Amino acid sequence: MIVLSKRELGKIREELEDAKKRLVNITSQKGEAAEIGGNAWHDNFTFEELVRKENETMAEITKLKKMINDAQTPEGSNDKIVGVGSFVFIKIGDKKAEWFELVGYGQSDPNSKKISHNSPIGAAILGKKIGESGEFVVREKRVQVSVLDIRSGEDL
């Protein structure tokens, strides 16, 4: 089971549809390459390359389907309680408060201000309300994180 926001799940579904379209295109190109140069790999580099791309794309489709089947989406983020898909304005220790998005499995990206729900910071704020605080430990030091505002993904 993996936890994803509804928006993240939607993106994965879009990726799956794109991969399926690529596979159809690759299969068509592979047929053309086989007609032109034969389907023996040692005689037809184009055909060989398309077989490799076809295998990679099929593996990607399998992976995306598994993610979709294993996904659990929370009942929905809201602006009262921090959950996966929430945008939160938090103050971490003595640092300036910043907006972050709390995301699910495999979606974290610190450069884009996306933190995983199961990261130390994410776990500390998950389920909190505005004005509540949590703690996490970094290098044996307790750090307080305070929730100053919450917005659901639908509010943005």
Secondary structure, 3 states (H helix, E strand, C coil): CEECCHHHHHHHHHHHHHHHHHHHHHHHHHHHHHHHHCCCCCCCHHHHHHHHHHHHHHHHHHHHHHHHHHEECCCCCCCCCCCCCCEEEEEECCCCCEEEEEECCCCCEHHHCEEECCCHHHHHHCCCCCCCEEEEEECCEEEEEEEEEEECHHHC
